[in-house]
Amino acid sequence: MLTTSYIQGLSINENRGIVFTDGQFVYKCSDENESEKLFPCSSYCLQVIRAADGYWLSDAEGCIMKCNEQGKILKKFDFKSEGKAVFKLIRTDDGNLWACQDANEKVIRITPSEEVRFYGKDKGLTSRLISLGLSSKGTVYGGGMHDTAYFFRFDNSLDRFVNLSKPLKFERNIDLNVNDIACLGESEVWLATSFGLACYQDGKIERKDLQQITANSIKAIAIDKQGYVWFANNKGLHRYRNGDLMSFDTKNGLPDKAIGYRCLLTDSDGKIWVGTFAGMAVSPVLSQPSKTQKPILRSVLINNELIDLQKSGTLEANNRGVFSIRISSLEFPTKNIQFESRILETDSIWRIVVNDGFIILSGFKPGKYHLEVRARQAGNFINSDPLICEFEITRIWYERWYVIGLGILIILVLLRAIILLNSSRLRKDNLRLENSVQERTQEITIQKAFIEKQNEHIVQKNEALSLKNRELEQAKENAEEANRAKSQFLSIMSHEIRTPMNAVIGITHLLMRNNPRPEQFEDLKILKFSAENLLSLINDVLDLNKIEAGKLALEEVEFNLLNLVEGIASSLQYKSEEKGNTLKVNCDEVISQFVKSDPMRLTQILNNLVGNAIKFTAQGSIEVRVKLLEQLTNEQLVEFSVTDTGVGIPEEMQDKIFDSFTQASSETSRKYGGTGLGLAISDRLAELMGSTIKVESEQGKGSRFYFRILLREGSGATAVNELIEATEAFNKEKVLLVEDNRINEIIARKLMEEWNLTVDSANSGSEAVRKAKLTQYNLILMDLQMPEMDGYQTTMLIRKLGDEYSNIPIIALTASSKTDIQEKVIIAGMNDFVLKPFNPQELHIRLKQYLS
């Protein structure tokens, strides 16, 4: 071993010896097999070969350099723009330098005059070369990376490469790669491929049978002066010729069995130079190998009985017997002897004897067999002549034909006796069965008459059941029709009730904004509170109907959770103080400020729970608690609870309070008011959000309602602060108000004129289209429910008036629920919608959004 470094490349010059590199330095070897460090490399060196007046180097950065004997760079060729590392160099006797570069589809040639040429598809190379070989007469060969383009020869007269690839018929899952090339004369070229060892000869390519390592990838190859092919794979170094294979590893002096790509060569003295991951190694001068002595037969056991080999000729045992044969060799040292065996009649390959010359044979069919055993000494030796041991297998006695025949005869006699005995018993059984059959036939006749009578009764019952089924189906259809009628009735009534409610709430807002007297302001607050309670009742009935019909869908928007909870508490603070209660909010600081869920439905649940707590508590306290239970990836499990010190709920009623129109007692509705819908709707909304509302209560001591939901964490980028005061005035923008209800028109007009907007009205869809043609409005408020032509049709006609009408914001005014009209509004061409009765702040926000 000459060095302990990872060898990257080596080359030979018959006049000037071996040179190699470990990437950091360039070394040369003397005749005494001692290495000498020549000079350091300026970059990470991959290849070094002799030049006429120095050295050629290639590096991992894509450069080729010419240096003098001291390592000074005389000339540098930069091929970084063509590819990556230059990993293979060869130099022909006429001074041409050839190079393979990673990621470069072309091979590089530098002429003696230092002219650079590239050879790619236009020069016959139909795949990228990863190896180069040189014959004794200077012919250049190339190894490629494709099943149909893996072997090329350079034709000097044509100045191009010729494809010599031939189909190789063996199974593989990727293309064939040729990693290295070695030439034996001009007619025999050996290829180190990714699927084993191949030889090109007389225009044919054949993969060699290497027994267990036939398909292993070969990294490097060389041929010594004795004609032996040396190659390296992941199992070490191997020598091959005419089917004879010898393997070497660290036991034979290699510093490491891992050998670098293309790091193997032989010199004229017959020495093998090997560049491994742990340094450079060189063999002594190799002569013609010697033949190992023929092995001898030491002992034979047949069924654990020792056989006298002096008296015995052919070994003999039955087909159930076991041969235990021990082989030894006269060679020394015996520890390096490898034995191989085969059965001449059954085996096509030699098998290694792994147990120190101990062979066990069994399971043979009758016949004569010949066991061949050969030995091989480690080092420069070939296999011995085979030891031949003849043995004969006979059939065991109970498998012989006359024993089997006698057994069959005995079985036939026994079967005959059994058949005669069984026939006698069967005759007796038949007679007994005939008597039983006659008796049973009489019983069956009686049963048949009974069954026929039962069948007539069943037919009558089936007819009655069929009539009943038809009645039930009719009842089902009637119930479904009634349910549809109920849903339609609720939808119509909600719209009809919302329309006057819009007037009541709107007029109340206007009166409260006109500085009423203090006693009038209190009356207006009561009127506003009562109208909003009536609207809440309408919403509860509609929500319950939608939940039962499966039509209520949840949204997922980003909102400020703390603002939502504190806003609910603030809106109910007045009612709490009226009953002498204290209302406080307790929210964990670790909960994300911005979360994603349905804020409207969460508000509805908490409003109901806090409103109930206030209703059933007097001179007490109510706490709204928001607690983090578990932090997950991008999600938080949060518990919402409302605790009061009120009247409490009897234990027997705690399971019933979540039913529709049900309260804790018959006196509750009379004493406290309410319909019993709030908890039913809240519980169903919680179920839609993946939770359940639970209650802990003791009569006279208060109650605790709580539920847990999973909230996704938000970024805050899209959260909207909904508590904006509608006080900012506009700049006389023109608004067209399309509304067929006179009261709604008056309310909306007064609000918008207070905000410094110029308002024009239209009482029908056709009037709105006509006014839109005459005046260029900045925004249109569109009522959806109008006679003759509704808001959807009107909007579509306005959008068709021309390109200048496609960008006018149109906001829908509707008493219908958001889920009923949201999709239809977008399809009709509207930009947004406001629910009636509308909140002045919400209307101001929408107008500001589209007029700013």
VOLUM-771642 format. One line per 5 residues: their letters; for each residue z, y, x of C-alpha. Coordinates in steps of 0.001 Angstrom, whole numbers, m for minus. Layout:
BEGIN
A) Z,Y,X | ... .
***
This chain:
BEGIN
MLTTS) 0,0,0 | m1101,3363,1478 | 510,5933,m873 | 2668,5996,m4005 | 748,8675,m5942 .
YIQGL) m1437,8224,m9038 | m4931,7746,m7576 | m7619,9757,m9403 | m10733,8800,m7421 | m11919,7150,m4210 .
SINEN) m15200,6700,m2349 | m16544,5032,803 | m18815,6098,3588 | m19640,3207,5905 | m19615,5493,8952 .
RGIVF) m16586,7590,8095 | m14297,5298,6101 | m12446,5627,2774 | m11484,8966,1203 | m9430,9352,m1956 .
TDGQF) m7382,11906,m3948 | m4230,11919,m6060 | m5190,15248,m7680 | m3037,17328,m5319 | m4328,16293,m1859 .
VYKCS) m7322,14627,m219 | m6613,11605,1996 | m8622,9405,4343 | m7907,5898,5628 | m8313,4681,9205 .
DENES) m9421,1253,10378 | m5745,323,10708 | m5345,886,6933 | m3144,3932,7404 | m3616,6975,5195 .
EKLFP) m3844,10533,6516 | m3397,13676,4375 | m6439,15900,5077 | m5890,19059,2996 | m4446,20282,m350 .
CSSYC) m6702,20831,m3377 | m7078,24307,m4867 | m7237,22793,m8397 | m6452,19402,m9897 | m8965,17157,m8128 .
LQVIR) m10488,14118,m9881 | m13181,12921,m7434 | m13867,13207,m3688 | m16878,11890,m1748 | m18237,12489,1735 .
AADGY) m20925,15112,2314 | m23086,15536,5410 | m20789,18259,6776 | m17617,17894,4737 | m16667,16757,1239 .
WLSDA) m17748,17123,m2384 | m14826,17617,m4842 | m14711,17789,m8661 | m11763,18949,m10750 | m10253,18838,m14241 .
EGCIM) m11437,22388,m14982 | m15158,21546,m14893 | m16043,22626,m11335 | m17790,20916,m8399 | m17005,22260,m4904 .
KCNEQ) m18343,21633,m1415 | m15656,21900,1316 | m15571,21645,5092 | m13342,19193,7005 | m10340,21546,6645 .
GKILK) m10729,21899,2839 | m12206,25410,2850 | m14573,25850,m118 | m18108,26500,1083 | m19871,26376,m2281 .
KFDFK) m18589,26210,m5868 | m20506,25203,m9004 | m18787,26219,m12269 | m19713,24058,m15288 | m16869,25169,m17629 .
SEGKA) m19384,26470,m20168 | m21037,23032,m20324 | m17940,20864,m20876 | m14534,19919,m19484 | m13384,17743,m16549 .
VFKLI) m15962,16419,m14052 | m14657,12854,m13641 | m17407,10929,m11780 | m19465,11784,m8655 | m22008,9720,m6684 .
RTDDG) m24227,10768,m3794 | m27531,9077,m2995 | m28872,8586,540 | m31457,11343,m17 | m28640,13881,m545 .
NLWAC) m28730,14199,m4366 | m25325,14584,m6010 | m24916,13170,m9575 | m21955,13963,m11847 | m20559,13020,m15286 .
QDANE) m18637,15691,m17233 | m16343,15253,m20208 | m17744,16747,m23485 | m21124,17392,m21808 | m23984,15394,m23356 .
KVIRI) m26020,15921,m20165 | m25592,14459,m16690 | m25517,16926,m13760 | m27717,16666,m10644 | m27349,18895,m7562 .
TPSEE) m30304,18549,m5204 | m30066,18762,m1365 | m31281,22369,m1700 | m28281,22929,m4055 | m30469,23407,m7142 .
VRFYG) m28688,22382,m10383 | m30555,20245,m12927 | m29397,18776,m16264 | m30587,15500,m17793 | m30042,15045,m21555 .
KDKGL) m32010,13875,m24580 | m35164,15512,m23269 | m34822,13312,m20170 | m34226,10035,m22016 | m30393,10093,m22340 .
TSRLI) m29609,9314,m25980 | m25851,9062,m25429 | m23325,10775,m23126 | m22892,9063,m19726 | m19311,8178,m18650 .
SLGLS) m20152,6122,m15531 | m22692,6067,m12700 | m23720,3251,m10347 | m25866,3082,m7216 | m27841,103,m5910 .
SKGTV) m28345,m685,m2219 | m31829,890,m2411 | m30582,4088,m4026 | m31412,3372,m7699 | m29125,5344,m10026 .
YGGGM) m27724,3603,m13125 | m25775,5217,m15969 | m23294,3843,m18524 | m23228,5350,m22030 | m21173,5218,m25261 .
HDTAY) m23359,3760,m28014 | m24341,237,m29110 | m28032,1050,m28698 | m27685,3393,m25700 | m25072,2102,m23260 .
FFRFD) m27137,1293,m20104 | m29740,3495,m18368 | m31733,3508,m15119 | m33125,6665,m13507 | m36882,6506,m12838 .
NSLDR) m37540,8747,m9858 | m41313,8844,m10401 | m40911,10027,m14042 | m37845,12198,m13345 | m36103,10778,m16457 .
FVNLS) m33760,8004,m17526 | m34978,4718,m19074 | m32838,2924,m21704 | m32163,m700,m20620 | m29679,m1447,m23444 .
KPLKF) m30015,m4775,m25261 | m28244,m5952,m28438 | m24982,m7769,m27680 | m24022,m10236,m30393 | m20249,m10251,m30586 .
ERNID) m17837,m8784,m33141 | m16447,m5271,m32565 | m15274,m2365,m34695 | m16428,565,m32502 | m19403,1322,m30246 .
LNVND) m19673,m263,m26821 | m18721,1940,m23806 | m19688,1219,m20187 | m16758,2439,m18042 | m18074,1473,m14568 .
IACLG) m21148,m85,m12868 | m21580,m2263,m9727 | m24867,m3570,m8291 | m25510,m6887,m6476 | m28905,m6242,m4946 .
ESEVW) m31580,m4727,m7175 | m31908,m7459,m9808 | m28266,m8018,m10783 | m26165,m5177,m12241 | m22599,m5754,m13495 .
LATSF) m21133,m3608,m16294 | m17428,m2925,m16928 | m17434,m2375,m20717 | m14859,m1607,m23380 | m15362,m5186,m24644 .
GLACY) m15362,m7198,m21410 | m17579,m8045,m18448 | m21393,m7990,m18847 | m24282,m8692,m16461 | m27826,m7297,m16523 .
QDGKI) m30332,m9685,m14916 | m34072,m10295,m15418 | m34187,m7803,m18305 | m31344,m9553,m20198 | m27696,m8533,m20743 .
ERKDL) m25029,m11208,m21210 | m21292,m10882,m21759 | m19308,m13337,m19583 | m16727,m15770,m20919 | m13379,m14824,m19334 .
QQITA) m11294,m17058,m21624 | m8241,m15148,m22931 | m9356,m11758,m21519 | m13028,m11971,m22578 | m12829,m8992,m24979 .
NSIKA) m10396,m6834,m22937 | m11551,m3353,m21915 | m12518,m3190,m18198 | m11819,68,m16350 | m13323,m500,m12873 .
IAIDK) m15645,m2954,m11104 | m16808,m3783,m7542 | m18655,m6633,m5747 | m17605,m7980,m2307 | m19896,m9324,404 .
QGYVW) m19124,m12904,m681 | m20743,m12147,m4045 | m17478,m12143,m6014 | m17168,m9632,m8866 | m13825,m7776,m8841 .
FANNK) m12726,m5923,m11974 | m9593,m4251,m13348 | m8135,m4164,m16868 | m4707,m3545,m18368 | m3488,m6943,m17083 .
GLHRY) m4246,m6256,m13390 | m7006,m7113,m10908 | m9364,m10093,m11334 | m12026,m11910,m9278 | m14930,m13731,m10945 .
RNGDL) m17949,m15826,m9986 | m19829,m18598,m11830 | m17090,m19130,m14404 | m14282,m19134,m11803 | m11626,m16499,m12624 .
MSFDT) m8654,m15518,m10430 | m6082,m12858,m11433 | m3799,m10642,m9271 | m892,m8401,m10237 | 2294,m6972,m8709 .
KNGLP) 3355,m10494,m7646 | 362,m10525,m5307 | 1099,m7162,m3672 | m384,m4613,m6102 | 1910,m1559,m6427 .
DKAIG) 1128,m1398,m10171 | m1052,m3496,m12484 | m2291,m251,m14131 | m5486,692,m12222 | m7363,3977,m12676 .
YRCLL) m10818,4241,m14204 | m13566,3678,m11591 | m10925,3329,m8817 | m12118,48,m7261 | m14487,m590,m4317 .
TDSDG) m15204,m3017,m1456 | m16129,m2203,2119 | m18474,m3917,4557 | m15563,m5806,6140 | m14860,m7519,2832 .
KIWVG) m11653,m5630,2028 | m10840,m4577,m1574 | m9582,m994,m2132 | m7628,m451,m5360 | m6439,2910,m6742 .
TFAGM) m3443,2296,m9048 | m1039,4509,m10995 | 1515,3925,m8197 | m694,4423,m5141 | m3605,3071,m3110 .
AVSPV) m3661,m614,m2057 | m6003,m2533,230 | m6453,m6266,798 | m6912,m7980,4147 | m10423,m8969,5148 .
LSQPS) m11431,m11680,2688 | m13247,m14785,3874 | m14876,m17539,1812 | m12116,m18963,m428 | m10665,m22424,261 .
KTQKP) m10445,m25233,m2253 | m6992,m26144,m3506 | m5880,m29737,m2948 | m6221,m32109,m5866 | m2974,m32515,m7864 .
ILRSV) m1142,m35848,m8101 | 444,m37722,m11027 | 4217,m37908,m10495 | 5485,m39639,m13645 | 4540,m40648,m17203 .
LINNE) 6902,m41210,m20151 | 5615,m42842,m23352 | 8107,m42343,m26206 | 10730,m41445,m23519 | 10149,m44756,m21678 .
LIDLQ) 9179,m44463,m17993 | 5891,m46183,m17078 | 5391,m47941,m13730 | 2224,m46265,m12430 | 1727,m48964,m9734 .
KSGTL) 1396,m51765,m12324 | m204,m49832,m15181 | m3957,m49244,m15448 | m5006,m47400,m18585 | m2039,m45760,m20361 .
EANNR) m1664,m46983,m23936 | 364,m45827,m26976 | 14,m45795,m30760 | m1088,m42751,m32730 | 2545,m41851,m33482 .
GVFSI) 3560,m41937,m29823 | 4273,m39060,m27401 | 3080,m38807,m23763 | 5259,m36823,m21311 | 3275,m36331,m18085 .
RISSL) 4513,m34539,m14930 | 1978,m33199,m12378 | 2629,m31874,m8851 | 619,m30561,m5890 | 656,m31129,m2140 .
EFPTK) m35,m27410,m1564 | 2691,m25091,m179 | 4313,m22912,m1394 | 4479,m24737,m4722 | 5782,m21721,m6639 .
NIQFE) 2327,m20073,m6431 | 476,m23122,m7777 | m1121,m22756,m11232 | m2118,m25889,m13165 | m4765,m26054,m15912 .
SRILE) m5554,m29004,m18162 | m7975,m30119,m20813 | m8779,m33230,m22864 | m12369,m34017,m22021 | m13184,m35379,m25480 .
TDSIW) m11675,m32509,m27546 | m11250,m29337,m25421 | m14014,m26883,m24490 | m11802,m24662,m22299 | m9094,m25163,m19690 .
RIVVN) m5532,m24392,m20791 | m2786,m23153,m18469 | 142,m25563,m18004 | 3144,m23283,m18440 | 6073,m25699,m17838 .
DGFII) 5835,m26282,m14047 | 3359,m29118,m14328 | 4942,m30769,m17386 | 2398,m31795,m20090 | 3229,m33228,m23555 .
LSGFK) 496,m34970,m25586 | 762,m36240,m29188 | m1028,m36384,m32541 | m4228,m38117,m31323 | m6463,m40297,m33465 .
PGKYH) m7101,m43873,m32236 | m9564,m44026,m29337 | m9961,m43514,m25554 | m9262,m40110,m23947 | m9423,m38536,m20479 .
LEVRA) m6898,m35898,m19388 | m8214,m33622,m16605 | m5779,m31497,m14581 | m6740,m29051,m11815 | m4622,m26870,m9507 .
RQAGN) m5100,m23454,m7933 | m3160,m21853,m5112 | m2588,m18076,m5274 | m4647,m15937,m2909 | m8103,m16702,m1543 .
FINSD) m8357,m20150,m3119 | m10548,m21780,m5776 | m9713,m24554,m8221 | m9180,m28084,m6943 | m11122,m31146,m7990 .
PLICE) m9660,m32399,m11284 | m7133,m35253,m11503 | m8358,m37611,m14250 | m5848,m39629,m16241 | m7280,m42123,m18773 .
FEITR) m5235,m43155,m21828 | m5902,m45113,m25025 | m4471,m44527,m28499 | m4049,m47504,m30881 | m3171,m47472,m34554 .
IWYER) 485,m48063,m35485 | 1129,m51393,m37257 | 1784,m50027,m40759 | m1526,m48152,m40674 | m3618,m51287,m39817 .
WYVIG) m6068,m52555,m42440 | m4473,m55933,m43133 | m1008,m54391,m43603 | m2474,m51815,m45983 | m4412,m54578,m47846 .
LGILI) m1289,m56712,m48268 | 594,m53716,m49591 | m2174,m52963,m52097 | m2137,m56618,m53304 | 1613,m56526,m53860 .
ILVLL) 1304,m53275,m55775 | m1469,m54778,m57995 | 675,m57834,m58836 | 3615,m55622,m59732 | 1360,m53423,m61880 .
RAIIL) 19,m56493,m63714 | 3552,m57698,m64499 | 4554,m54232,m65673 | 1469,m54007,m67925 | 2158,m57395,m69586 .
LNSSR) 5796,m56483,m70152 | 4865,m53104,m71522 | 2226,m54580,m73899 | 4842,m56858,m75484 | 7185,m53933,m76007 .
LRKDN) 4368,m51809,m77472 | 3526,m54439,m80104 | 7125,m54391,m81302 | 7186,m50591,m81313 | 3911,m50444,m83312 .
LRLEN) 5326,m52607,m86075 | 8445,m50464,m86276 | 6321,m47297,m86310 | 4132,m48538,m89197 | 7222,m48967,m91345 .
SVQER) 8496,m45517,m90343 | 5091,m43956,m91126 | 5070,m45318,m94668 | 8531,m43901,m95291 | 7620,m40575,m93752 .
TQEIT) 4379,m40312,m95763 | 6351,m40474,m98984 | 8694,m37720,m97736 | 5738,m35548,m96703 | 4126,m35873,m100147 .
IQKAF) 7299,m34541,m101723 | 7561,m31734,m99116 | 3918,m30785,m99671 | 4459,m30204,m103395 | 7514,m28054,m102574 .
IEKQN) 5609,m26021,m99937 | 2694,m25337,m102314 | 5164,m23947,m104821 | 6726,m21769,m102085 | 3252,m20509,m101031 .
EHIVQ) 2550,m19299,m104561 | 5820,m17387,m104492 | 4977,m15851,m101052 | 1528,m14720,m102311 | 3227,m12888,m105165 .
KNEAL) 5671,m11263,m102716 | 2795,m10191,m100400 | 1003,m8497,m103295 | 4182,m6608,m104123 | 4652,m5594,m100449 .
SLKNR) 1039,m4385,m100231 | 1587,m2166,m103248 | 4791,m818,m101683 | 2976,m114,m98353 | 324,1894,m100174 .
ELEQA) 3056,3892,m101891 | 4758,4516,m98500 | 1473,5640,m96897 | 915,8063,m99779 | 4469,9351,m99366 .
KENAE) 3852,9781,m95621 | 680,11783,m96276 | 2543,13922,m98810 | 5331,14563,m96259 | 2835,15531,m93541 .
EANRA) 1052,17850,m95974 | 4384,19389,m96925 | 5234,19868,m93227 | 1886,21587,m92614 | 2464,23755,m95667 .
KSQFL) 5927,24617,m94363 | 4553,25606,m90948 | 1801,27711,m92541 | 4314,29323,m94905 | 6660,30169,m92030 .
SIMSH) 3791,31625,m89976 | 2564,33812,m92871 | 6056,34886,m93902 | 7045,35711,m90318 | 4017,37993,m90019 .
EIRTP) 4639,39611,m93389 | 8343,40141,m92637 | 7707,41395,m89080 | 5353,44102,m90409 | 8009,45968,m92483 .
MNAVI) 10574,45126,m89793 | 8368,47017,m87359 | 8621,50040,m89627 | 12415,49750,m90006 | 13094,49330,m86283 .
GITHL) 10459,51894,m85302 | 11750,54581,m87699 | 15285,53835,m86489 | 14196,54423,m82879 | 12544,57724,m83895 .
LMRNN) 15565,58936,m85854 | 17917,58078,m83001 | 15710,60061,m80575 | 15786,63230,m82844 | 19421,64146,m82052 .
PRPEQ) 21086,63031,m85344 | 24588,64101,m86305 | 27348,61860,m84861 | 28103,60208,m88222 | 24351,59665,m88745 .
FEDLK) 23994,58188,m85227 | 26650,55567,m86047 | 24840,54705,m89287 | 21536,54426,m87421 | 23139,52109,m84855 .
ILKFS) 24353,49871,m87706 | 20869,49958,m89268 | 19228,49126,m85906 | 21734,46319,m85242 | 21184,44808,m88713 .
AENLL) 17373,44990,m88374 | 17477,43359,m84955 | 19805,40610,m86308 | 17335,39966,m89142 | 14476,39811,m86603 .
SLIND) 16545,37411,m84464 | 17075,35175,m87521 | 13304,35146,m88171 | 12679,34272,m84527 | 15273,31461,m84665 .
VLDLN) 13617,29876,m87705 | 10157,30103,m86082 | 11417,28730,m82752 | 13129,25812,m84491 | 9925,25045,m86376 .
KIEAG) 7852,25154,m83155 | 10313,22952,m81275 | 10262,20358,m84054 | 6428,20470,m84083 | 6289,20123,m80265 .
KLALE) 4355,23407,m79887 | 6869,25433,m77869 | 5776,25641,m74190 | 7846,27002,m71320 | 6632,29602,m68796 .
EVEFN) 7425,29758,m65092 | 7653,33330,m63810 | 9684,35004,m61086 | 12645,37168,m62147 | 15949,38619,m60912 .
LLNLV) 18617,36145,m62094 | 21606,38455,m61521 | 19919,41341,m63381 | 19122,38991,m66288 | 22712,37730,m66646 .
EGIAS) 24249,41196,m66224 | 21699,42633,m68681 | 22759,40081,m71325 | 26413,40941,m70766 | 25703,44688,m70928 .
SLQYK) 23760,44345,m74193 | 26704,42490,m75803 | 29489,44595,m74224 | 29669,46883,m77293 | 30149,43948,m79707 .
SEEKG) 32781,42459,m77381 | 34780,45703,m77186 | 34620,46097,m80995 | 36623,42826,m81278 | 39038,43825,m78518 .
NTLKV) 37658,41322,m75979 | 37041,41571,m72246 | 33607,40325,m71130 | 33001,39642,m67438 | 30256,38030,m65331 .
NCDEV) 30989,35827,m62289 | 27896,34851,m60240 | 27961,32908,m56909 | 26657,35079,m54067 | 24811,32092,m52473 .
ISQFV) 22458,31793,m55459 | 19002,33237,m54726 | 18469,36684,m56241 | 14913,35874,m57318 | 14150,32527,m59003 .
KSDPM) 11314,30982,m61019 | 11818,29667,m64567 | 11366,30910,m68167 | 13555,34072,m68332 | 12897,34625,m72067 .
RLTQI) 14201,31149,m73069 | 17095,31341,m70608 | 18014,34727,m72115 | 17793,33228,m75625 | 20219,30400,m74688 .
LNNLV) 22740,32707,m72984 | 22510,35327,m75788 | 23383,32642,m78344 | 26274,31224,m76280 | 27763,34641,m75409 .
GNAIK) 27186,35933,m78978 | 29032,32907,m80407 | 31888,33374,m77934 | 32293,37013,m79018 | 32003,36070,m82718 .
FTAQG) 34788,33456,m82555 | 37136,35372,m80199 | 39381,38310,m81058 | 41721,40117,m78650 | 40779,37642,m75910 .
SIEVR) 38420,37160,m72971 | 34905,35803,m72408 | 33625,34779,m68958 | 29964,34135,m68076 | 29952,31951,m64933 .
VKLLE) 26816,31160,m62816 | 27674,28514,m60179 | 25575,26818,m57452 | 26083,23035,m57604 | 23530,21809,m55046 .
QLTNE) 21055,23395,m52591 | 17761,21494,m52343 | 14509,22245,m50500 | 13107,25403,m52209 | 15244,24607,m55308 .
QLVEF) 18821,25158,m56515 | 20819,23221,m59118 | 22695,25946,m61059 | 25391,25597,m63749 | 25628,28293,m66470 .
SVTDT) 28885,28337,m68440 | 30376,30589,m71151 | 34169,30295,m71575 | 36191,32024,m74325 | 39790,32058,m75568 .
GVGIP) 38776,31974,m79245 | 39445,29688,m82207 | 38059,26537,m80553 | 36260,23612,m82199 | 37867,20498,m83746 .
EEMQD) 37069,17357,m81709 | 35463,15596,m84692 | 32977,18493,m85125 | 31931,18890,m81459 | 29001,16461,m81809 .
KIFDS) 27767,18080,m85050 | 27646,21772,m84121 | 24250,21311,m82416 | 22624,20139,m85683 | 20461,22635,m87579 .
FTQAS) 22282,24765,m90221 | 25619,23134,m89236 | 28863,24949,m88330 | 32287,23756,m87287 | 33757,24058,m90794 .
SETSR) 32848,25142,m94322 | 34842,28379,m93812 | 32959,29390,m90621 | 29888,30832,m92357 | 32000,32686,m94911 .
KYGGT) 34499,34045,m92352 | 32254,34697,m89307 | 28710,34701,m90698 | 25649,33061,m89168 | 23213,30324,m90147 .
GLGLA) 24154,27560,m87725 | 20729,27747,m86016 | 21738,29370,m82723 | 23307,26304,m81027 | 20626,23956,m82416 .
ISDRL) 17834,26086,m80939 | 19714,26635,m77667 | 20297,22881,m77253 | 16607,22112,m77870 | 15524,24856,m75451 .
AELMG) 17877,23416,m72820 | 16297,19983,m73339 | 12845,21526,m72763 | 14205,22932,m69470 | 15474,19482,m68458 .
STIKV) 19154,19941,m69380 | 21699,19451,m72174 | 24335,21885,m73461 | 27802,20355,m73299 | 31052,21624,m74831 .
ESEQG) 34729,21361,m73870 | 37065,22742,m76535 | 40561,22523,m77967 | 41243,23960,m81386 | 43151,27232,m81157 .
KGSRF) 42763,27523,m77369 | 39089,28340,m76860 | 35839,26683,m75814 | 33607,26214,m72764 | 29853,25703,m73240 .
YFRIL) 27824,24831,m70114 | 24446,23495,m69012 | 22729,22808,m65671 | 19107,23551,m64771 | 16985,23290,m61605 .
LREGS) 15617,26701,m60512 | 12861,27152,m57915 | 13556,29859,m55330 | 11350,32965,m55511 | 10265,35514,m52913 .
GATAV) 10918,38671,m54938 | 7335,39854,m54386 | 6305,39387,m58040 | 9629,39998,m59803 | 9513,42828,m62324 .
NELIE) 12407,45101,m63165 | 12244,45245,m66926 | 14997,47864,m67322 | 12694,50869,m66808 | 13495,54002,m68783 .
ATEAF) 10499,55190,m70811 | 10972,58859,m69981 | 8027,59649,m67723 | 5389,61733,m69512 | 1647,61140,m69358 .
NKEKV) m1190,63644,m68760 | m2919,63970,m72163 | m4833,60675,m71780 | m6852,59716,m74873 | m5613,56656,m76787 .
LLVED) m7300,55065,m79834 | m4704,53467,m82168 | m6310,50814,m84441 | m3727,49988,m87184 | m4249,49343,m90921 .
NRINE) m535,49784,m91776 | 230,53470,m92345 | 3926,53237,m91402 | 3212,51377,m88160 | 572,53967,m87343 .
IIARK) 3018,56861,m87869 | 5702,55219,m85676 | 3344,54423,m82803 | 1663,57844,m83005 | 4981,59767,m82870 .
LMEEW) 6211,57782,m79875 | 2983,58244,m77900 | 2690,61960,m78750 | 6269,62433,m77455 | 5001,60911,m74185 .
NLTVD) 2249,63605,m73976 | m635,61302,m75005 | m3610,62371,m77159 | m3716,59846,m80044 | m6669,59147,m82333 .
SANSG) m6336,56628,m85238 | m8628,54086,m86901 | m7582,52159,m90044 | m10152,49327,m89761 | m12210,47440,m87209 .
SEAVR) m15511,49042,m88198 | m13990,52553,m87930 | m12646,51667,m84459 | m16120,50578,m83243 | m17657,53774,m84620 .
KAKLT) m15061,56039,m82943 | m15356,54143,m79646 | m19097,54914,m79599 | m18446,58652,m80076 | m15466,59202,m77749 .
QYNLI) m14642,57857,m74304 | m10990,56673,m74642 | m8693,55889,m71732 | m6996,53022,m73645 | m7184,51265,m77053 .
LMDLQ) m4197,49791,m78966 | m5655,47073,m81246 | m3895,45527,m84281 | m4913,41854,m84621 | m4354,41324,m88381 .
MPEMD) m6767,43598,m90326 | m8892,42950,m93433 | m12680,42478,m93222 | m12830,42464,m89400 | m9753,41460,m87327 .
GYQTT) m8775,42726,m83863 | m10493,39824,m82024 | m13885,40554,m83586 | m13463,44315,m83118 | m12652,43889,m79406 .
MLIRK) m15706,41687,m78794 | m18002,44276,m80482 | m16536,47125,m78361 | m17028,45112,m75141 | m20726,44624,m76063 .
LGDEY) m21388,48399,m76440 | m22264,48755,m72734 | m21024,48452,m69161 | m18827,51570,m69459 | m16840,49804,m72229 .
SNIPI) m16096,46680,m70173 | m13324,48404,m68165 | m11466,50213,m71030 | m7950,48636,m71260 | m7421,47095,m74731 .
IALTA) m3844,46079,m75625 | m3196,43924,m78701 | m483,44806,m81274 | 699,41656,m83081 | 3562,40347,m85152 .
SSKTD) 2658,36760,m84154 | 4501,34911,m81394 | 3354,35048,m77782 | 2379,31357,m77569 | 222,31594,m80727 .
IQEKV) m2025,34435,m79542 | m1873,34569,m75719 | m4981,32459,m75045 | m6988,33950,m77944 | m6284,37509,m76729 .
IIAGM) m7693,36778,m73257 | m10763,34978,m74651 | m11547,37937,m76970 | m11612,40309,m73954 | m8239,42085,m74308 .
NDFVL) m6140,42926,m71265 | m2600,42449,m72609 | m498,42447,m75796 | 2728,43968,m77222 | 4751,42112,m79865 .
KPFNP) 5745,43910,m83084 | 8248,45252,m83823 | 7822,46638,m80328 | 10489,48114,m78072 | 9539,51707,m77058 .
QELHI) 10412,50916,m73424 | 8097,47864,m73410 | 5248,49899,m74969 | 5766,52696,m72394 | 5687,50132,m69526 .
RLKQY) 2396,48631,m70776 | 798,52088,m71222 | 1985,53215,m67777 | 622,50004,m66218 | m2925,50549,m67519 .
LS) m3102,54393,m67501 | m1680,55047,m64009 .
***
